[in-house]
């Protein structure tokens, strides 16, 4: 296993630490690692889909961008 030094915005770091203290997540590093695994799986799946069906049309790409932007805008805390 490798260690990486990362910098997070203060508000995000505080929120993650509060979740650990409230026992809603086991650890900040575990939470970030799981998020990274999910994002990598998404990217790998997207590459596989492109290999099978070709790259997305402009309309499909716009739809995907709207969906991913909407996901980032969600406030789940």
Order of alpha helices (4+ residues) and beta strands (2+ residues): alpha-alpha-alpha
